[in-house]
Amino acid sequence: MSKQTKNNDAIMNEEITAKEVRCMNDDGTNYGIIPTRDALQLADDLGLDLVLIAPDGNPPVAKIMNYGKFKYQLEKKKKEAKKKQKVIVVKEIKLSVKIADNDINYKVKHAREFLEEGNHVKFRVFLKGREMAHPEAGVDVLNKIWPMVEDIAVMDKEPKLEGRYVNMMALPKKDDKKN
């Protein structure tokens, strides 16, 4: 069997191959450097596990603890951290160089809704055929849109040519009332 268990957990109890370990207890009691068999006996007397926490140390560092409880606490912390994460949604608004004003207004209306919901908005102007020779036309479209959303958004990325697209990223402004 390898040094670590199947699911890549810590090395513990009889899996410890070092002759002696620097041993400590879960409550902070330090037993110093003692033979591994004595540390195992100490852990067994307390009804706990001997877990190697620093296998690369000289000598390795082992801790006497309730490993099941320790593992449960770690999983609980991970779940709590995951709950507090905020998922960032990026909505994409596609435009063209020859877009009409009423179409711009319609697309900006949707972009404003997305920004008010707290989503990020990526504006993309697709350049077709001969339009690639004048990418500044795509930049002009995005510069025309920006004043319509700047009261509720912050420009994260300036209009920039990327392949056949001219992209601009807008983020919702931070609202001080929410905090």
N, C-alpha and C positions, 0 to 999 in steps of 0.2 A: 504494500500500500504506500502511496506517496505521502510526503510530509503533511499535505493539507487534505482535508476531507473532500468528498465529491463536489459539494456546492461551494468550494473555495472559501470556507470559513476559517476561523483561527485554528492553530495547532493547539491541542489540549490533551490533558491527562496522559494516558499511556503512549500517545503519539510523540511526546517530547523525547528527543534522543540525546539532548545535552546531559553531561555528567552532573553539572551543578548549575543552578539558576539564582538570579537575584530575585528574591521572593517578597511580595507584599500582599496585604489583604485589601479587600474592597473598602474597608473603613479607614484605610490609610496606614495601618500598622505595618512597619517594615521589619522583615525577618532577616535581612541581610543576604549574604551569599551562602546558600545551603545546598547539600546534595539533592538532586531531583527526586530521589525516592523518599527523602524526608519531607520535601514539599508536597509530594503526592499524598503521603500519609497524613500530613497536617490538613490538607484540603478534604481528604476522606473523613477525618475526625469531625470536621466542621459540616460535613454533608454538602460540600460545594465542589466546584471544578477548578482545576489548575489550568489556566489559559496563558499561552505564550503571547505577550503583547508586543515584545520587541525581540524577534528571533535573531536579528543581526547583531545584537549587543554582545559585549564580551565581559562577563558571561551574559547569556540571554536573560531578558526580564520576563518574569511570569507573575500572574496575579491570581489570587484565590478569590473566585466570585461565583455567583449563580449565573451561569452562562445563558440559560434559557430566559431568565428575567432581563439580562443585559441585551440579548438579541431582540426581545419583545420591545424594549424601550427604544432601540435603534429604529425598528420598523415604525413605531408610533411617531417618532420625530420626522421620519421621511414622509409619512402621510400628511402630517401637519404642514410641513414645508410645501408639499404639493398643493394642498388646499389654498394656501396663501398666494400661489403663483397666479399672475394675470396673463391670460392668453392674448397675444397681440394678433389681431385680424387685419390683414392688408386687403383692402378692396381696390379693384383696378377699374379705372375709367379709361376706355379706349376712344381716341379721337382721330380725326384725319386733318390734313392740311386745308382741305376745301370744305370745312364744316360751316354750316349756316349759323347765324346768330341765335335763332330760336332753339337749334339743337344744342348749342353751347349752354344756353340758359337751362335747358332740360337736364343736361349732364351735370351742370354745377349744382342744380337743386338736389340731385341724388348724392353728389359728393358732400354737400353740406349736411344731409341726413346722416351719412356715414360718419362724418367727423363729430356730429353731435352725439352719436351713439358711443363715441370713444374709439372708433376704428381709425387705422391709418389709411390714407388714400394715395394710390399711385396713378398719376396721370400719364398716359402713353399716347403719343402721336405716331401713327404708323406712316412711314414714307414709302410711297409706291413709285416704281420706275424712275422717271426723270426727277421726281421730288428729292431723290438722294443727292442730286447735284446741289441742292439748296436746302440743307438741313435747318438753316436759320428760319425758314418758314414755319417749321415745327416749333421752334423756340418761341416765335412770335405768337403762335396759338396759345402756348402755355403761359406766356407773359400776359396775354389778354384775359386768361382765366384767373390768374393769381389774385388780382384786386377783388374779385367776386367772393373769394373765400378767406382772404387774409385776416378778417376780423375774428374768425373762429379757429384759424389754423396757423401753424408755424411751418415754414418751408424747411424741410429736413435736407433735401437734395435739390440743388439748382437744376434748371432744365439742362439736360446733357444728352448728347448723341451716344447711343449704345446700339451698335448694329444698325438695323433698319428702323429703330425706334428712337424718339426723343422722349426721355423720361423725366418726371419731376415727382418728388415725394412730399406729401403734406401730412403733418401730424396734428392731432387736436391740441389746442392750447390747454395748458394746465389750469384747472379751475380752483381758485383758492377757497371757495365756499365748501367744496367737497371734503377738504382736508381738515 
